[in-house]
């Protein structure tokens, strides 16, 4: 009998593996607003995100949604590439941001609208500037080199204290994750029945077989450490 593993079920795309909520809006840097000043109209909650979002109206009367930086409030000014002092919420190129400044929503390549460091409470740090490159330390402590023309927002993403309050009840966490394409509760493979996963069965929490599999393993068995370069403890 074949195994009905989780990855195969997810690939079918049934309603169980789809979110019931959608993002309120896409968050990106609009090119039409470059060089303008905006004002924060409202701070909103987005059930599909970990951080709040802000509604900003720019001088050309275009309204956009952006990730809310820590400390922002209704009525504050947002500078988008406009000359002026570095303040929380300002959006500008990496070359214009001093070393040691906290930033978020960083473009991976110039003009892509912002791809990195967008989760609540996260921030990256400007480490150094070169002729056309900027070195940034990401939240993972990894040093990444960006094109200096990539844009970013000054400040830390709001909502950083969300982990400090415990859920207390399983239903609270269930309702939170219901708005995202995440299965809750997540069952360990070794706790499943043998027909549900290659690591299941046996009446004990042990895979009972090697967990490293080949890249060419058929779908019903392709679970665990797929094409691992090495295993065991690092010395």
Secondary structure, 3 states (H helix, E strand, C coil): CCCCCHHHHHHHCCHHHCCCCCCCCCCCCCHHHCCEEEEEEEEECCCCCCCCEEEEEECCCCEEEEECECCCCCCCEEEECCCCCCCCCCEEEHHHCCCCCEEECECCCCCCCCCECCCCCCCEEEEEECCCEEEEECCCCCEEEEECCCEEEECCECCHHHHCCCCCCHHHHHHHHCCCCCCCCCCCHHHCCCCCCCCCCCCCCCCCCCCEECCCCCCCCCCCEECCCCCCCCC
